[in-house]
Amino acid sequence: METTHYQLPEFDFVPPPELTGAAKRRYPLAIVGAGLAGLTLAADLASRGVACVVLDEDNTVGVRGASSRGIAYMQKTLEIPARIGIYDRIAAKGTRWSAGKVLSGNDVLYEYDFQPASVSLQPPFINIQQFYVEWYRVDRIRELGLTDLRWKSRVTGARNLDDHVELDIETPAGQYTLEADWVVDAEGVNSMLRQLLQLREHSERGLDRWCITDVKFTHKRVNERWTWSRRRSTRTVASGST
Ligand SMILES: Cc1cc2nc3c(=O)[nH]c(=O)nc-3n(C[C@H](O)[C@H](O)[C@H](O)COP(=O)(O)OP(=O)(O)OC[C@H]3O[C@@H](n4cnc5c(N)ncnc54)[C@H](O)[C@@H]3O)c2cc1C
């Protein structure tokens, strides 16, 4: 079987003004984390004319060393890329689906199709690797040209002061402190800021085991989600090639 490795983009680290002798300034908004949440917020703000600084410890999209986490994007979340101007790219790359079957062996226990009840311009689901969904956001942020996107910038400390927040940032060119009126924590599930600032969390740890595999089919198959139900476990297969 032929295997294909994804080539993720690598974004350049650019030494920030704080490390190149520019006068110190306070930014209206800093977002910590350029994952799905941070990039979505930055793109949405930029499309409304609001500038911000985005800080990420990595310099690529998705999870380094793994191909993808998210794969299925549902209708409501597809309305967001439409708003920020990247829905057409996602629709062109991804696989649309709306119907599925629940099986026990070869017996179909249940069938569904969300399309007839749909009231959205977007389809009920599109399957696409999460790193594309993030990558198109980075491209859009760059097109809009308002956001200061800083890669290889790891936030290591934070102080919540009276009218602003100070962030300590480590980069390949050295360490600096950035001041912002507002900070959004988009660090994902293991947030250093939430621990440091003792903010309430709503995270839950699941015990599910996942195996996510991208398969290239040599012939066209119907785009459907198939779930096998057994007494003690459930297996899901989302069919369709991307
Ligand atoms: C197995 C699996 C399957 C999933 N399937 C789906 C799916 O089908 N559909 C779906 O919608 N969702 C799915 N999800 C959920 C989805 O992946 C997450 O909801 C999403 O990635 C969360 O985005 P986030 O931006 O909050 O965090 P993340 O994507 O984790 O991004 C956090 C970012 O913050 C950066 N960062 C962290 N700490 C620092 C720091 N101190 N300084 C600077 N940068 C920092 C990281 O480099 C990263 O880029 C799945 C998740 C898993 C694990």
The ligand as an ORCA input file, in Angstrom:
! r2SCAN-3c Opt
* xyz 0 1
  C      -8.484     12.551     18.760
  C      -9.200     13.863     18.567
  C     -10.191     13.961     17.580
  C     -10.873     15.157     17.410
  N     -11.838     15.241     16.433
  C     -12.486     16.410     16.211
  C     -13.415     16.547     15.143
  O     -13.644     15.599     14.381
  N     -14.044     17.735     14.970
  C     -13.776     18.809     15.789
  O     -14.383     19.876     15.593
  N     -12.891     18.719     16.802
  C     -12.231     17.556     17.034
  N     -11.316     17.461     18.050
  C     -11.136     18.593     18.941
  C     -10.187     19.644     18.384
  O      -8.965     19.043     17.973
  C      -9.953     20.683     19.496
  O     -11.212     21.146     19.942
  C      -9.158     21.881     19.020
  O      -7.874     21.513     18.561
  C      -9.004     22.859     20.186
  O      -8.409     24.010     19.655
  P      -7.620     24.983     20.603
  O      -7.182     26.119     19.732
  O      -8.427     25.279     21.823
  O      -6.334     24.161     21.115
  P      -5.132     23.555     20.283
  O      -5.561     23.161     18.925
  O      -4.500     22.557     21.170
  O      -4.135     24.799     20.100
  C      -3.418     25.352     21.164
  C      -2.242     26.144     20.590
  O      -1.618     26.859     21.644
  C      -0.213     26.754     21.509
  N       0.342     26.904     22.860
  C       0.072     26.122     23.940
  N       0.714     26.588     25.027
  C       1.382     27.715     24.625
  C       2.224     28.666     25.301
  N       2.494     28.563     26.603
  N       2.745     29.690     24.584
  C       2.469     29.817     23.235
  N       1.691     28.939     22.571
  C       1.141     27.912     23.247
  C       0.039     25.383     20.874
  O       1.268     25.362     20.138
  C      -1.176     25.264     19.935
  O      -0.887     25.747     18.633
  C     -10.592     16.276     18.237
  C      -9.584     16.171     19.220
  C      -8.893     14.977     19.376
  C      -7.820     14.898     20.441
*
